[in-house]
């Protein structure tokens, strides 16, 4: 089973592929429920950080620094992840203070980044180094770039926070070239998720397939581990 996962308003959206079946899409309120539903043998690629630093240098984790140069004008979609201590702080002002104290140069947290913290904590509290053999961090724009022969997507998914139809069409066309049917890609998105969440989960499911076959590449090639022994890398 190959599973691509993205965070969404309702929790997590997952695109699930099995060789003899048509792909399926579902919503899971929490990541633990997703793991239980997909089972211990599923390969999962998720658009959420795995492996959190105690301190952060310029440009964030090594994973963020490794992928930005590949993405051209899409590199702004790669956020710098703050320290684990900052991520585990539920108050925004306190999280900013901790982030400032654990980064060099000192860096606060954006409101947009702070909204991701509950989901980052969900995964961090569940995953261990052994599980990383089958559960990998990915990033949609990195995934689309890798599947596009190393060329970043020409158009953004959103412009000023709003869906860009041209950007979604470009990504749908690439997903079709990699085996998704036009009918599946045009199917209604489950309630609680947006169309771009759905396409991101689709491309992550393709990366899960590359992980399963050993084709996926790690960024950086030789990742560091965090204080819990988790590899800090994005895969595509």
N, C-alpha and C positions, 0 to 999 in steps of 0.2 A: 504494500500500500504506500502510495506517494501522496504527501499532504503539503500543500502550500497554505500558509497562514499569514493573515494581516490583522492588526487591531482595527476595530471599528466601534461605532457608537454603542452597539448592543453587546460588545465584548470582543469576540474573535470571529472572523469569517475564514472558513477553510474550504479549499477546493481539493477534493479527494479523487485520486485516480487509481484504478486497478486495471490490470492488463486486459481482462476479458469483459470489462464493463465500461459504460459511458461515464464520463466524469460527473461528480456530484458536488453540490455546494451546500454548505450548512453554516448556521450560526451557533456559537457556543458561548454561554454567558461567562465562563471562566476557563482558564487554560488547563486546570486539572481535569475538568470534564471532557475537554478535547482529547487529552492524553488517554483518558479512560475509554473513550469511544473509539479511538483509532487503534488502540492496542500497543503492546510492547515491541512489535516488529515493524511498525510504520516508520518510514523515513520522512522527516519533517523539516521543512525550511521555513523559517519564520522571520518576518520583518520586525524584529525587535532586538535590542542589544542583549547579548549573552556574554558574560565576563565583564566585571566592573572593576575599575582601578581604585586603589586607595588614594592616589594622587594623580593629577592630570597635567600633562605638559602641553606645549603649544599645539593647537590643532586637534586636541582630543586624544582618543585612544589610537594605538597603532593602526587599527582597522580603518578608522576614518581617514587617517593620513594616507593610507595606502590606496584607497579607492578614489579619492577626490580627483587626482590628476587624470584618471581615466574617463571622467564623466563630462568634461567640457563645461558647457553652460548649465548642465543638470547637476553640477556638484553642490549647489546650494541646498539640495534635498538631503544632504548628509549632515546631520547634526553632530556636534561635539558632545559626547556623553560625559557628565561630571562624575565625581567620585561616588562610591557606593554609599558613604555616609550621607552625602547630600541627597541621593536618590531615596534613601530610607527616611528622610525628614518630610513629614506631611504638611508642615507650614511653609508657605512660599518664602517669606522673609528669612526664616531660619535656614531654609535650604540654600538660599542665595548666600547667606553668611558662611555656611559650611563650604559651599562651592568656592567662594573667594579664598578661604583659608586652606583649601586642598588643591589649588590649581596654580600653575606657574606658566605664564603670567596670571595674576588673579583674574578670575572670570565669573560673572554672575550667570544666572539661569534665565532663559527666556520663559515667558508664560506658556508658550506653545510647547516647549520642551518639558516644562513642569507637568503638563497635563498627561504626559506619557509615563510618568513615574509609577503610578499604580500598576500598570501593565508590566513594566520592567521588573518591579518587585515580585509580581506573580511568577514570572519565569525564574527569576533568581532564587526564589524560595523553593522551587520544585526541582530544578535541574542539578545534576551532579556531573563530574567529569566523565563517568562511564556512559551516561546518557548522551553525551556529545558525539558519540560514535554514530548516532542516527538523528539527532536533533541539532540543527545548525542555524546559526544566524545568517540571514541573507539581507539583501536590500534590493527593492524592485528596480531602481534605475541601474544599479550594477548588473542585475540579472538581465534586464533588457539589453544592456550594452554587450554583455558576454554572448548572448544569443543572436546579436546583430553583427557578429564578426568583429567585435571590439569597437564599433562605432556607436556613440551615444545617440539617444533619441533626438530627433531634430526639433521637436516641439514639446513644450511642457504639458503636464497633465492638468495643471491649474494656472490661471492667471489672476493675480490679485485675490486669491482665495476661492475663485470660482472655476468650475469644471471647464476645461477647454476641449470642445468636441474634436478638434483637429488632432490634439494630442492623444486622446483616447482612440481615435480611429487608427492612428499610426501604430499604437500598441496592439490593438486588435489584429491588425494585418500581420504583425510579427508573430503573435500567438497562433494565428491560423497557419502560418508557414511551419510552425513547430507542432502541429497536430491537433489543435483545438478546432472544432467545427464552428462555422459561422453561427449556427443555430444555438449552440451552447453559449457562445460569447454574447449573443443578443438576448439571452433568456433574462427574465425579470430578476433583479438583484433582491435577495432576501431583505425583509424589513429590518432596519437597524444597521444597514451597511450602505455605503455609497458605491457608485459604479467604479470609481477608481480603486476602492478597496478590493472589489471583486477582481479586477484585472491584475492588481498586485498579488492577490492570492493565487491567481492562475499562473503567473510567471514564477512565483516561488515554488509551485508544485513541479514545474519543469526543473528547477534547481534541485529539488528533492530527488528527482530522477537521476540527475547527474551525480549527486552524492551516493545514491544506491549503486551506481555502476562504477564509481571511482573516477568519474570524469571531472567532477567539480574541483575548482582551484580555490586555494585559501589566499585571502588578502589580509595581512601580508603573508608571504610564502612561509615564513617561520614565525608564527605568532607567539607572543608571550602568554604566560598564564597569570591569572589573578590570584588573590590570596586564598581563594577556595579551590585552586587548581583548575579552573575553567579556562579553556583556550579563548583568547580574545581575537576573533577573526570573523570576517564576512566571507561567505562562500558563493561562488557562481560558476 
